[in-house]
Amino acid sequence: MKALALCRDITVSGFRTFAENPWRSMGVVLLFLLCFFAANQIVRFAAQSLSGVPVAGSLLFGLLSAAITGYLMAGLLLFHLSILSNTRGEIRQLFQAGPYLLRILGLQLLSSAAFILFLAPALIAVANFPQDRWPMVLLYTSLIPAIWFTIRNSLSVLILLHENTGILSAIIRSFAYSKNRVWLLVLNFFILVIVYLSGFLLLGVGVLATASISMSMYCQLYASCASETAT
């Protein structure tokens, strides 16, 4: 019951935060999308200019796309994290994630490597014994700890940005904040995804609103877990 009450409060808080300044919130999401697609098109064009060296072109596109995504996403989170300091988010925060970029990329890389590490034995078994059933059973079983790790680590990026920590400290604190709160996180993320996807019912335009609401809910979830851990 406590988890359900917290989910209700977090959801209501997300909608309330959006309602306080809907145009600014939708504007920053729209700007994020425009910058994201424009920057990726430029990177794609640059990568295609290296068509004579396909490996280099693919590597360039992958690295720059990851950097652009990490930079803009971090800026979008900084905008929504401002609610935790009782200040109004500023659109310029979308472009103020530079000091965090290397740590964000390192966190993404480390988290992805850990997820793959959980699945590695099963993937190797599937590759070597494609006709047998047990490798697939092992693969599905391996997904359980991989998903568990992802859930426990889900607050690390917000911790890194809001508390200005290092990569390992962010992961450790995420595990501390999510201790005994896995089902709370799962339930909140389920509601968050439903809220976000509901924007597509309004011809896609509603995504500008629901994306901002989802971001606010994500930040409120982090704040709730952090405050309960502190007490």
C-alpha positions in Angstrom: 0.0 0.0 0.0 2.8 2.4 0.8 4.3 1.8 -2.7 0.9 2.5 -4.3 0.6 5.7 -2.3 4.1 6.9 -3.3 3.3 6.1 -7.0 0.2 8.2 -6.7 2.0 11.1 -5.2 4.8 10.9 -7.7 2.4 10.8 -10.6 0.3 13.7 -9.3 3.5 15.7 -8.7 4.6 15.1 -12.3 1.4 16.4 -13.7 1.3 19.3 -11.3 4.9 20.4 -12.2 4.0 20.3 -15.9 0.8 22.3 -15.3 2.7 25.1 -13.6 4.5 26.0 -16.9 3.3 23.7 -19.7 4.6 25.9 -22.6 8.1 26.1 -21.3 8.1 22.3 -20.6 6.9 21.4 -24.0 9.2 24.0 -25.6 12.4 22.4 -24.1 11.3 18.9 -25.2 10.6 20.3 -28.7 14.0 22.0 -28.8 15.6 18.7 -27.6 14.0 16.8 -30.5 15.0 19.4 -33.1 18.6 19.5 -31.9 18.8 15.8 -31.6 17.6 15.1 -35.2 19.6 18.0 -36.7 22.8 17.0 -35.0 22.4 13.3 -35.9 21.8 14.2 -39.6 25.0 16.3 -39.6 26.9 13.4 -38.1 25.4 10.9 -40.5 26.4 13.2 -43.4 30.0 13.4 -42.0 30.1 9.6 -41.6 28.9 9.0 -45.2 31.8 11.2 -46.4 34.0 8.4 -45.1 32.3 5.9 -47.4 35.8 4.7 -48.5 36.5 3.7 -45.0 33.2 2.1 -43.8 34.5 1.0 -40.4 35.8 4.5 -39.6 32.5 6.0 -40.7 30.4 3.6 -38.6 32.6 4.2 -35.6 32.5 8.0 -36.0 28.7 7.9 -36.3 28.3 5.7 -33.3 30.6 7.7 -31.0 29.2 11.1 -32.0 25.6 9.9 -31.8 26.2 8.6 -28.3 27.9 11.9 -27.3 25.0 13.9 -28.8 22.3 11.8 -27.1 24.1 11.8 -23.8 24.7 15.6 -23.9 21.1 16.5 -24.8 19.5 14.0 -22.6 21.6 15.2 -19.6 20.5 18.7 -20.4 16.9 17.7 -20.5 17.2 16.0 -17.1 19.0 19.1 -15.7 16.0 21.2 -16.7 13.6 18.9 -14.9 15.8 18.4 -11.9 15.5 22.1 -11.2 12.1 21.3 -9.6 14.0 19.6 -6.7 15.6 22.9 -5.9 12.3 24.7 -6.1 13.6 26.8 -9.0 12.1 27.2 -12.5 13.8 25.2 -15.2 15.5 27.3 -17.9 15.7 26.3 -21.5 19.4 27.1 -21.6 20.0 24.2 -19.2 19.5 21.9 -22.2 23.0 23.1 -23.3 24.7 23.1 -19.9 25.6 19.4 -19.6 29.2 19.8 -20.9 30.9 19.3 -17.5 29.0 16.0 -17.1 29.4 14.6 -20.6 32.4 12.3 -20.1 30.9 10.9 -16.9 27.6 10.4 -18.6 29.2 8.5 -21.4 31.3 6.5 -18.9 28.2 5.6 -16.9 26.4 4.5 -20.1 29.4 2.4 -21.2 29.8 0.8 -17.7 26.1 0.0 -17.3 25.9 -1.5 -20.8 29.0 -3.6 -20.2 27.5 -4.9 -16.9 24.2 -5.8 -18.6 26.0 -7.7 -21.4 28.2 -9.4 -18.8 25.2 -10.9 -17.2 24.1 -12.3 -20.6 27.5 -13.3 -21.9 27.6 -17.0 -20.8 24.1 -17.6 -22.2 24.9 -15.8 -25.5 28.1 -17.9 -25.9 26.1 -21.0 -25.2 23.4 -20.1 -27.8 26.1 -19.4 -30.4 27.9 -22.7 -29.8 24.8 -24.9 -29.3 22.1 -23.3 -31.6 20.1 -26.6 -31.9 19.7 -27.2 -28.2 17.0 -25.8 -25.9 19.0 -25.3 -22.8 21.0 -22.3 -24.0 17.7 -20.4 -24.6 16.5 -21.4 -21.1 19.8 -20.1 -19.8 19.4 -16.9 -21.8 16.0 -16.2 -20.4 17.2 -17.0 -16.9 20.1 -14.6 -17.3 17.7 -11.8 -18.1 16.5 -11.8 -14.5 19.7 -10.6 -12.9 20.4 -8.3 -15.9 17.0 -6.6 -15.5 17.5 -6.5 -11.7 20.8 -4.7 -12.1 19.2 -2.2 -14.6 16.4 -1.4 -12.1 18.8 -0.9 -9.2 21.0 1.2 -11.4 18.2 3.3 -12.8 18.8 6.3 -10.6 22.5 6.6 -11.2 22.3 9.2 -14.0 20.1 11.5 -11.9 22.5 11.1 -8.9 25.5 12.0 -11.1 23.8 15.1 -12.4 22.1 16.3 -9.2 24.7 15.4 -6.7 27.7 15.9 -9.0 29.2 12.5 -8.2 31.6 10.2 -10.0 30.5 7.2 -12.0 31.1 4.5 -9.4 29.7 6.7 -6.6 26.5 7.3 -8.7 26.0 3.5 -9.2 26.7 2.7 -5.5 24.2 5.4 -4.3 21.6 4.2 -6.8 21.8 0.7 -5.3 21.5 2.3 -1.8 18.5 4.4 -2.8 16.8 1.5 -4.5 17.3 -0.9 -1.6 14.0 -2.5 -0.7 12.3 -0.3 -3.3 12.6 -2.5 -6.4 8.9 -2.9 -6.8 8.3 0.8 -6.2 10.7 1.5 -9.1 9.1 -1.1 -11.3 5.6 0.2 -10.7 6.7 3.8 -11.2 8.5 3.0 -14.4 5.4 1.1 -15.7 3.2 4.2 -15.0 5.8 6.5 -16.5 5.9 4.5 -19.7 2.1 4.5 -20.0 2.0 8.3 -19.4 4.7 8.8 -22.1 3.1 6.5 -24.7 -0.3 8.1 -24.2 1.1 11.2 -26.0 1.0 9.3 -29.3 -2.8 9.0 -29.0 -2.9 12.8 -29.7 -1.3 12.5 -33.2 2.1 12.5 -31.6 1.9 16.1 -30.5 1.0 15.0 -27.0 4.4 13.5 -26.6 5.8 17.0 -26.0 3.6 17.1 -22.9 3.8 13.5 -21.7 7.6 13.4 -22.2 8.0 16.3 -19.9 5.5 14.8 -17.4 7.5 11.5 -17.5 10.8 13.3 -16.9 9.3 15.1 -13.9 7.9 11.9 -12.5 11.4 10.3 -12.9 13.0 13.1 -11.0 10.4 12.9 -8.2 11.0 9.2 -7.9 14.7 9.8 -7.4 13.9 12.5 -4.8 11.6 10.2 -2.9 14.1 7.4 -2.8 16.9 9.7 -1.8 14.9 11.3 1.0 13.7 8.0 2.4 17.3 6.7 2.4 18.5 9.8 4.2 16.0 9.3 7.0 
